[in-house]
Amino acid sequence: MGIGPWDVSQVILTHLHTDHAGGLGHVVGSKTWVHEDELKRAQGLMGRLNGYLPHRWPKWWQPEPLQFRDRAIGQFSQSAAISANEEILVVPTPGHTRAHVSVLVQGSPAILLAGDTSYSQSLLVADVVDGVSPDEEVSRQTLGLIRELARLQPLVYLPSHDLDSQSRLEGGITL
């Protein structure tokens, strides 16, 4: 796509499982954002037992904690602004992990970089909780919030592991 690590100034981690945080060594000098609770849960032996590999993170890595405030976006009661114009927001989307987040890029259509809220759009639509989820009911509530957001505004839904995410993004195909 013509984008190199040097072109990335900020990184937002939806969660810290190694398939999402494993490339941190490539973004030297970038500001990285992570939910503070996610960082705490990933530490120590319990972190490793829960699928985190903090011993593989770069020693120099110093993430910025996301600061949520009570600013509603659709049915999401909190958000964290990443850009000064609030075009890029982070919303809490617990389920896959207790402190999982998603990135909402405002626009028409809006784009939701959804991490592992579901593994595909079809599973979101079918209200199927898939993969790892410490609390299935929390996951189901998050899926409902995302569907409600899509009802309120045109939304391109981009979960990380969905093979159709790229074509939906390129085509502006909304949920």
Number of C-alpha atoms within 10 A of each C-alpha: 3 4 7 9 12 11 10 14 12 13 15 20 21 30 25 24 20 15 11 14 18 15 12 17 15 13 18 15 14 17 15 19 19 22 23 14 13 22 17 11 18 20 16 13 12 11 18 15 11 15 13 23 20 20 10 13 15 14 9 9 15 10 17 14 14 20 15 16 12 10 13 11 14 15 14 17 13 17 24 19 19 19 10 8 8 14 13 19 21 27 25 20 26 24 26 26 23 18 20 23 28 24 24 25 20 15 12 11 16 20 21 23 21 24 22 27 33 29 20 21 20 12 15 22 14 9 17 16 22 18 11 16 19 14 14 15 12 18 25 20 15 24 24 16 16 23 18 14 19 20 12 11 16 17 24 26 26 29 22 20 15 17 13 13 19 13 11 15 15 9 10 17 14 16 19
